[in-house]
Amino acid sequence: MYNKQTRKPKAITWKQFANKGYCAFASLRREVRIGVLSIATLGVAAQSEAMASTSRMLNPETEEAKDELEMSEVTVSGTMAPLTLLQSARIVSVLTRQDIEQAGVQSINDLFKLTTGIDVRQRGGFGIQTDISIDGGIFDQITLLLNGVNISNPQTGHLSADFPVSVSDIERIEVLEGAASRVYGGQSFGGAINIVTRHEKERVVEVGVQGGSFGTFEADARLGFNIKNISNHISGGGGRSDGGTDNSDWRKGQLFYQGDYANDQLNLDWQFGFSKKSYGANTFYSAAYPNQYERNERYLLSVSAETKGKFHFTPQVYWNRSYDNFELIRNERFGENFHQADVYGLKAGGFFHWVGGKTALGAELRHEGILSTNLGRELKPEHYVSVRGEDDIFYTKQDDRTTVSFNLEHNILLNHWTFSAGLLASMTTSVDHKFRFYPGVDIAFRPNGHWKLFFSYNKGFRLPTFTDLYYKSVTLEGNKGLKPENNHSVQIGGQFRKNGYAGTVRAFYHRGNNMIDWVMYTPEDTYHSAAFQMDNMGIQVEGRFNFDEITGMDAWVRNLTLGYTHIYQKRNDDTDIYKSNYTMEYLRNKFVATLHHKVWSRLSATWSVRVQDRMGNYICAGQLVGYNTFANLDVKLQWTAPHYNLYVQGTNITDNRYYDLGNVPQPGIWIMAGARWKL
């Protein structure tokens, strides 16, 4: 494939684009040739293909027109009813399997750094503890999904990104920017991220190992097989490292199983995930205590279905459990906390097509509860619950809440227009037992086969986490009186694609009320959980150049992606705040660029540059210090063969010293080498 010759660019073939019937952006369960989607690192290609000409759809005489016809059946939608790329009015950025394989990253969380609108703040290498946010928000304000199942953690968003899968398990990542509560309910204050795992229909045996700097070693394996009409996929792995900075050593492991059954009347899907990790938490939550330590354990289980016929019934049931053990001083009881959080969910809904468009409706019952030594209301001594694995420690506090919500949505589909409108009615027992309403409307206009103009307004909300409400330590104090956050989110922009060129320009404005943050009012103060009014506004520009498609031949430079986001934030009150811990420490400017090219024969290279300019400050030696602008350069060299690939990758190869969060230094240059085999 690396011989220099004139040729027509090959389309890459996937089966079942979104892989799962219950996936938030599910396909129509057909074999779809979507070669152009392999260039969607920033989501530009995936978004722009929705602008294909309807007239060419009706006359598929050329290979290009046939590709566009097949693209019209691909569903990547931010609505309740599945809409194709041609129909969708929401922006859904897509990171494909090809992009993931090319990227020189250490973890799933590192992949999000390549997406322009996402802010990734890590407290160590390999994404061991990572906060993920969208459009200047914070980590608690997004919904994280695994194959369309909500896995957000009510204890704290710090733990939501503990995924039971590895990079090799992922088929694609879908990012929906802007409020999405009318689709996903609470926590979708600023957007949603859906991780879709690989689900090949043929037999799969795959093994990978890698090792490198700071005594780091990882190994994983994947197995896929069919038993009659049941498809099964099992994966697992683990690793360890001494860490790239003081007290940042870690150990981790994960196990994941996914199965599905399909016949003429029903698609049934189920998944189980387990992850466990322990790590040195150098100054993670307070610079006054540099020798912190943490252990996390998580279980996920879900079953989903979709019936076939005029009305598609889509029920889902899920359960998440997490254990958290935090030591303020490593190997000492002082300041130690234990937590057990459980989430139970039941969803029922569906969608149907009729002459007036596509209509969807749904209902969800979600129960969140916590047992803790620190979070919640005091239990009576006779109701204390013993902490698993500890003979003399008991959970002495508890809290829970139940959210009932109903969704309704309608989509009108015309030749050049898409109109999508919906409403969420939601009630939470811990607030006031009253239903509140969260509407949204999305409009897209396609004047021709290359342009797409869009506008959306959506209202979102999120409930305070149990940490926001109750956490208390020598440096932190929660606030039981916090109310749910809510915001009004507006987006407007345009997209263009033609002959290998793709681009998106997006402007957004988010007006936030009751925004929750941990703040200090004076230099001598501790951190308090407080609320205020905050506006986020910004502009995002993305571009993609696919040189194979531009030149019509096997180009030496395969593709180049560029992205830039600028955000401005305004707080709408007069309260003096000495130090914000999260909300006001946003990325003012972020620039990302990725270049993928051939080197020789089967050897290729990917270069990634990331420049970040963060607002806010941190406390060092009793003084406020602003964050420095920094630039990181990562590279990956990869030899790709049909049944194996070998690679060497370096992150931060310029050995920059920088901070994602104050007083938590990030590792310098980190070199890894690895191999993967398909047996």
LONUNU-504755 format. One line per 2 residues: number of its first residue (from 0); for each residue x, y, z of C-alpha. Coordinates in steps of 0.25 Angstrom, whole numbers, plus 5000, padded with zeros to 4 digits. Example, Ala and Ser with C-alpha at 12.3 -4.5 7.8 and 13.67 -1.06 7.14 Angstrom:
0) 5049:4982:5031; 5055:4996:5029
END
This chain:
0) 5000:5000:5000; 5012:5009:5001
2) 5017:5008:4987; 5017:5021:4979
4) 5006:5020:4969; 4994:5028:4964
6) 4982:5021:4969; 4968:5025:4974
8) 4967:5026:4989; 4962:5013:4996
10) 4950:5014:5005; 4952:5007:5018
12) 4941:4997:5022; 4934:4996:5035
14) 4923:4987:5039; 4912:4993:5048
16) 4917:5007:5049; 4914:5009:5063
18) 4915:4995:5067; 4903:4994:5077
20) 4889:4996:5076; 4888:5002:5089
22) 4900:5012:5085; 4896:5026:5087
24) 4899:5028:5072; 4895:5015:5067
26) 4896:5010:5052; 4885:5004:5044
28) 4892:4991:5045; 4897:4990:5030
30) 4911:4989:5024; 4915:5003:5021
32) 4927:5007:5014; 4931:5020:5021
34) 4946:5023:5016; 4944:5038:5017
36) 4941:5036:5032; 4956:5031:5035
38) 4960:5046:5034; 4951:5051:5045
40) 4961:5053:5056; 4955:5066:5060
42) 4941:5062:5055; 4941:5071:5043
44) 4939:5060:5033; 4929:5052:5040
46) 4921:5065:5042; 4923:5070:5028
48) 4919:5058:5021; 4905:5061:5025
50) 4905:5072:5015; 4905:5062:5003
52) 4896:5066:4991; 4883:5060:4991
54) 4882:5060:4976; 4895:5051:4975
56) 4889:5042:4985; 4878:5039:4975
58) 4887:5037:4964; 4899:5028:4969
60) 4906:5026:4956; 4920:5029:4961
62) 4929:5023:4972; 4928:5036:4980
64) 4913:5037:4979; 4912:5022:4984
66) 4921:5026:4996; 4912:5037:4999
68) 4899:5029:4997; 4905:5019:5008
70) 4909:5031:5016; 4895:5035:5017
72) 4891:5022:5024; 4902:5025:5035
74) 4896:5030:5049; 4904:5039:5057
76) 4893:5047:5064; 4892:5055:5077
78) 4877:5053:5077; 4868:5043:5083
80) 4863:5038:5070; 4875:5033:5061
82) 4877:5042:5050; 4887:5040:5039
84) 4899:5049:5036; 4891:5056:5025
86) 4879:5059:5034; 4887:5062:5047
88) 4886:5077:5052; 4895:5075:5064
90) 4910:5074:5064; 4916:5061:5067
92) 4932:5060:5067; 4937:5047:5064
94) 4951:5041:5067; 4952:5028:5059
96) 4959:5015:5060; 4969:5019:5050
98) 4972:5032:5057; 4973:5024:5070
100) 4984:5015:5064; 4992:5026:5059
102) 4992:5035:5071; 5004:5035:5080
104) 4997:5034:5093; 4998:5026:5106
106) 4984:5025:5111; 4969:5027:5107
108) 4969:5040:5114; 4981:5045:5106
110) 4973:5043:5093; 4963:5054:5097
112) 4975:5064:5097; 4975:5063:5082
114) 4960:5068:5081; 4960:5083:5080
116) 4948:5086:5090; 4952:5077:5101
118) 4961:5081:5113; 4969:5070:5119
120) 4975:5072:5133; 4983:5060:5138
122) 4990:5058:5152; 5000:5048:5146
124) 5004:5040:5134; 4996:5030:5127
126) 4983:5037:5131; 4983:5031:5144
128) 4974:5042:5150; 4968:5051:5139
130) 4958:5062:5139; 4951:5064:5125
132) 4943:5076:5122; 4937:5083:5110
134) 4936:5098:5105; 4942:5104:5118
136) 4933:5095:5128; 4938:5086:5138
138) 4939:5071:5140; 4926:5069:5147
140) 4918:5076:5136; 4918:5065:5125
142) 4912:5051:5123; 4922:5040:5120
144) 4916:5028:5113; 4921:5014:5110
146) 4914:5008:5098; 4902:5018:5101
148) 4901:5015:5116; 4903:5026:5126
150) 4915:5023:5135; 4917:5037:5141
152) 4920:5036:5156; 4911:5043:5166
154) 4922:5043:5177; 4931:5052:5169
156) 4935:5054:5154; 4949:5052:5158
158) 4946:5037:5157; 4937:5037:5145
160) 4948:5034:5135; 4952:5021:5141
162) 4949:5013:5129; 4949:4997:5129
164) 4955:4997:5115; 4968:5000:5108
166) 4972:5008:5096; 4972:4995:5088
168) 4957:4992:5091; 4952:5005:5085
170) 4946:5006:5072; 4942:5021:5072
172) 4940:5033:5082; 4928:5042:5079
174) 4928:5056:5086; 4915:5064:5086
176) 4918:5079:5090; 4908:5088:5097
178) 4897:5085:5107; 4890:5072:5104
180) 4881:5069:5116; 4868:5067:5107
182) 4875:5055:5101; 4884:5050:5113
184) 4877:5056:5125; 4885:5061:5137
186) 4900:5064:5137; 4900:5067:5122
188) 4902:5082:5126; 4913:5084:5115
190) 4912:5072:5106; 4914:5057:5106
192) 4925:5047:5102; 4922:5033:5097
194) 4932:5022:5096; 4929:5011:5086
196) 4937:4998:5087; 4941:4989:5076
198) 4931:4978:5073; 4936:4970:5061
200) 4927:4959:5056; 4938:4950:5052
202) 4947:4942:5062; 4958:4951:5068
204) 4970:4948:5076; 4979:4960:5079
206) 4991:4962:5089; 4999:4975:5092
208) 5010:4978:5101; 5018:4991:5103
210) 5029:4996:5113; 5038:5008:5115
212) 5042:5020:5124; 5040:5020:5139
214) 5039:5005:5140; 5026:5005:5132
216) 5020:4992:5126; 5006:4989:5121
218) 5000:4977:5114; 4986:4974:5109
220) 4978:4963:5101; 4965:4963:5093
222) 4957:4951:5089; 4945:4950:5080
224) 4936:4938:5077; 4922:4934:5073
226) 4913:4924:5079; 4901:4922:5069
228) 4894:4936:5069; 4902:4941:5081
230) 4915:4950:5079; 4925:4950:5090
232) 4936:4959:5093; 4946:4959:5105
234) 4957:4967:5108; 4967:4970:5119
236) 4980:4976:5123; 4988:4983:5134
238) 5001:4990:5136; 5010:4997:5146
240) 5020:5009:5147; 5029:5016:5156
242) 5023:5029:5151; 5030:5041:5145
244) 5030:5050:5157; 5031:5048:5172
246) 5020:5039:5178; 5013:5036:5165
248) 5015:5021:5164; 5003:5013:5160
250) 4997:4999:5158; 4985:4996:5150
252) 4976:4986:5143; 4963:4984:5136
254) 4954:4974:5130; 4943:4976:5120
256) 4932:4966:5114; 4922:4970:5103
258) 4912:4961:5096; 4900:4962:5087
260) 4889:4954:5081; 4881:4958:5069
262) 4869:4952:5061; 4858:4958:5052
264) 4850:4964:5063; 4861:4968:5074
266) 4875:4973:5077; 4879:4970:5091
268) 4893:4975:5096; 4900:4973:5110
270) 4913:4978:5116; 4921:4976:5128
272) 4933:4984:5133; 4943:4984:5144
274) 4955:4993:5147; 4964:4994:5159
276) 4976:5004:5161; 4984:5009:5172
278) 4994:5021:5171; 5002:5031:5178
280) 4995:5044:5179; 5006:5055:5180
282) 4999:5068:5185; 4987:5063:5177
284) 4977:5071:5186; 4986:5079:5195
286) 5000:5084:5193; 5001:5084:5209
288) 5001:5068:5208; 5010:5063:5197
290) 5010:5049:5200; 4995:5045:5198
292) 4990:5032:5192; 4978:5026:5186
294) 4971:5013:5182; 4959:5012:5173
296) 4951:5000:5169; 4939:5000:5159
298) 4928:4991:5154; 4919:4993:5142
300) 4907:4984:5137; 4897:4987:5127
302) 4886:4981:5118; 4880:4988:5106
304) 4870:4984:5095; 4864:4989:5082
306) 4852:4983:5076; 4849:4984:5061
308) 4837:4989:5054; 4829:5002:5053
310) 4832:5005:5067; 4846:5003:5072
312) 4845:5000:5087; 4859:5002:5094
314) 4859:4998:5108; 4872:4999:5117
316) 4876:4995:5131; 4889:4998:5137
318) 4897:4997:5150; 4910:5004:5154
320) 4918:5002:5167; 4931:5009:5171
322) 4940:5008:5183; 4949:5019:5187
324) 4960:5019:5198; 4967:5032:5200
326) 4979:5034:5209; 4983:5048:5212
328) 4997:5043:5217; 5001:5030:5210
330) 5000:5018:5219; 4994:5026:5231
332) 4980:5026:5236; 4980:5042:5238
334) 4971:5048:5228; 4967:5035:5222
336) 4954:5033:5215; 4946:5021:5210
338) 4934:5022:5200; 4924:5013:5193
340) 4915:5019:5182; 4904:5011:5175
342) 4896:5016:5163; 4884:5008:5158
344) 4877:5012:5145; 4864:5008:5137
346) 4861:5014:5124; 4849:5011:5115
348) 4846:5018:5102; 4846:5017:5087
350) 4844:5024:5074; 4836:5023:5061
352) 4835:5029:5047; 4823:5035:5041
354) 4819:5045:5030; 4822:5057:5039
356) 4837:5052:5042; 4843:5044:5054
358) 4838:5044:5068; 4844:5039:5080
360) 4840:5038:5095; 4846:5032:5107
362) 4846:5031:5122; 4857:5028:5132
364) 4858:5025:5147; 4872:5027:5153
366) 4876:5024:5167; 4889:5029:5173
368) 4894:5026:5187; 4907:5026:5195
370) 4912:5020:5208; 4924:5027:5213
372) 4933:5031:5225; 4932:5045:5221
374) 4921:5048:5211; 4906:5048:5215
376) 4897:5049:5227; 4900:5043:5240
378) 4896:5028:5242; 4891:5023:5255
380) 4902:5014:5261; 4893:5002:5259
382) 4892:5005:5244; 4907:5006:5242
384) 4912:4997:5231; 4926:4991:5231
386) 4936:4995:5220; 4939:4983:5211
388) 4953:4978:5215; 4954:4986:5228
390) 4952:4979:5241; 4951:4992:5250
392) 4945:5003:5240; 4931:5006:5237
394) 4923:5014:5228; 4916:5024:5237
396) 4910:5033:5227; 4900:5031:5216
398) 4892:5039:5205; 4884:5035:5193
400) 4875:5042:5183; 4865:5037:5172
402) 4863:5045:5159; 4851:5043:5150
404) 4851:5048:5136; 4843:5048:5123
406) 4848:5052:5109; 4840:5056:5097
408) 4846:5060:5083; 4841:5062:5069
410) 4850:5063:5056; 4845:5069:5043
412) 4854:5065:5031; 4853:5073:5018
414) 4863:5073:5006; 4871:5085:5011
416) 4866:5086:5025; 4866:5078:5038
418) 4858:5083:5050; 4859:5076:5063
420) 4852:5080:5076; 4851:5073:5090
422) 4848:5075:5104; 4853:5068:5117
424) 4844:5068:5130; 4852:5064:5142
426) 4850:5063:5157; 4860:5059:5168
428) 4856:5055:5182; 4868:5062:5188
430) 4864:5076:5182; 4849:5079:5184
432) 4841:5068:5177; 4837:5077:5166
434) 4838:5075:5151; 4847:5085:5144
436) 4847:5086:5129; 4859:5087:5120
438) 4856:5090:5105; 4865:5090:5093
440) 4864:5092:5078; 4874:5089:5067
442) 4873:5095:5052; 4882:5091:5041
444) 4882:5097:5026; 4889:5090:5015
446) 4889:5100:5003; 4897:5090:4994
448) 4906:5078:4995; 4918:5085:5002
450) 4912:5094:5012; 4905:5092:5025
452) 4900:5104:5034; 4895:5101:5048
454) 4889:5107:5060; 4885:5101:5073
456) 4879:5105:5087; 4879:5095:5098
458) 4877:5097:5113; 4885:5087:5122
460) 4886:5084:5137; 4895:5076:5147
462) 4893:5072:5161; 4903:5075:5172
464) 4912:5062:5174; 4912:5056:5188
466) 4926:5062:5189; 4921:5076:5186
468) 4911:5075:5197; 4918:5068:5208
470) 4933:5067:5207; 4940:5072:5220
472) 4955:5071:5223; 4966:5080:5228
474) 4966:5087:5215; 4952:5086:5209
476) 4938:5088:5213; 4926:5084:5205
478) 4912:5092:5205; 4899:5084:5207
480) 4891:5096:5202; 4896:5095:5188
482) 4885:5095:5177; 4886:5089:5163
484) 4894:5096:5153; 4887:5100:5140
486) 4891:5107:5127; 4886:5112:5114
488) 4895:5108:5103; 4895:5114:5089
490) 4903:5110:5077; 4904:5115:5063
492) 4914:5112:5052; 4917:5105:5038
494) 4924:5094:5032; 4930:5092:5018
496) 4936:5079:5011; 4941:5077:4997
498) 4951:5069:4990; 4959:5065:5003
500) 4958:5079:5010; 4949:5080:5022
502) 4946:5091:5032; 4937:5095:5043
504) 4935:5109:5050; 4927:5109:5063
506) 4923:5120:5072; 4917:5117:5086
508) 4911:5124:5098; 4907:5117:5111
510) 4900:5125:5122; 4902:5118:5135
512) 4894:5119:5148; 4898:5113:5162
514) 4911:5109:5156; 4919:5101:5166
516) 4933:5102:5170; 4943:5100:5181
518) 4948:5114:5185; 4957:5122:5195
520) 4952:5136:5199; 4965:5140:5206
522) 4979:5134:5206; 4977:5128:5220
524) 4964:5122:5216; 4961:5107:5213
526) 4954:5103:5201; 4939:5104:5201
528) 4928:5098:5191; 4921:5111:5186
530) 4912:5115:5175; 4912:5127:5166
532) 4907:5132:5152; 4917:5130:5140
534) 4917:5132:5125; 4926:5124:5116
536) 4927:5128:5101; 4937:5125:5090
538) 4940:5121:5076; 4946:5108:5071
540) 4952:5106:5057; 4956:5093:5051
542) 4962:5088:5038; 4966:5075:5032
544) 4974:5072:5019; 4974:5058:5014
546) 4985:5058:5003; 4981:5044:4998
548) 4968:5050:4994; 4973:5063:4989
550) 4984:5057:4980; 4977:5045:4976
552) 4989:5036:4979; 4997:5030:4990
554) 5002:5043:4996; 5015:5043:5005
556) 5008:5052:5015; 4994:5045:5018
558) 4987:5056:5026; 4988:5068:5034
560) 4979:5073:5045; 4978:5087:5051
562) 4969:5092:5062; 4968:5105:5071
564) 4959:5109:5082; 4958:5122:5089
566) 4949:5124:5101; 4946:5136:5109
568) 4939:5135:5123; 4931:5145:5131
570) 4926:5144:5146; 4914:5152:5148
572) 4915:5155:5163; 4923:5164:5172
574) 4928:5154:5182; 4943:5155:5183
576) 4950:5141:5182; 4965:5139:5185
578) 4966:5126:5178; 4957:5117:5169
580) 4961:5102:5169; 4954:5098:5156
582) 4943:5107:5149; 4952:5119:5147
584) 4964:5111:5143; 4960:5109:5128
586) 4967:5108:5115; 4967:5122:5109
588) 4974:5117:5097; 4977:5103:5091
590) 4983:5099:5078; 4985:5085:5073
592) 4992:5080:5061; 4994:5066:5056
594) 5002:5061:5044; 5002:5047:5039
596) 5012:5043:5028; 5020:5031:5022
598) 5034:5029:5025; 5038:5016:5017
600) 5031:5004:5013; 5021:5000:5024
602) 5027:5010:5034; 5019:5023:5037
604) 5020:5034:5047; 5010:5043:5054
606) 5014:5056:5060; 5005:5064:5070
608) 5007:5078:5075; 4998:5084:5086
610) 4999:5098:5091; 4991:5102:5104
612) 4989:5115:5111; 4982:5114:5124
614) 4975:5124:5132; 4975:5124:5147
616) 4986:5122:5157; 4991:5113:5168
618) 4998:5115:5182; 5013:5113:5182
620) 5021:5117:5195; 5009:5125:5200
622) 5008:5133:5187; 4998:5132:5175
624) 5005:5128:5162; 4999:5128:5149
626) 5000:5116:5139; 5010:5117:5128
628) 5007:5115:5114; 5013:5102:5109
630) 5015:5094:5096; 5016:5079:5096
632) 5021:5071:5084; 5018:5056:5083
634) 5022:5046:5072; 5019:5032:5069
636) 5027:5023:5059; 5019:5010:5055
638) 5022:4998:5046; 5009:4993:5041
640) 5007:4979:5035; 4994:4970:5033
642) 4996:4962:5046; 5005:4971:5055
644) 5010:4985:5057; 5022:4990:5064
646) 5023:5004:5070; 5032:5014:5078
648) 5025:5026:5083; 5030:5038:5091
650) 5021:5048:5099; 5026:5062:5103
652) 5039:5059:5095; 5044:5073:5097
654) 5044:5070:5112; 5035:5082:5116
656) 5032:5084:5131; 5018:5089:5132
658) 5005:5088:5141; 4991:5084:5137
660) 4987:5086:5152; 4995:5095:5162
662) 5006:5088:5170; 5004:5075:5162
664) 5016:5075:5152; 5014:5067:5139
666) 5025:5056:5135; 5036:5060:5125
668) 5039:5052:5113; 5033:5038:5113
670) 5037:5028:5103; 5030:5015:5101
672) 5032:5003:5091; 5022:4992:5088
674) 5016:4982:5079; 5002:4976:5076
676) 4999:4963:5069; 4986:4958:5063
678) 4987:4943:5064
END
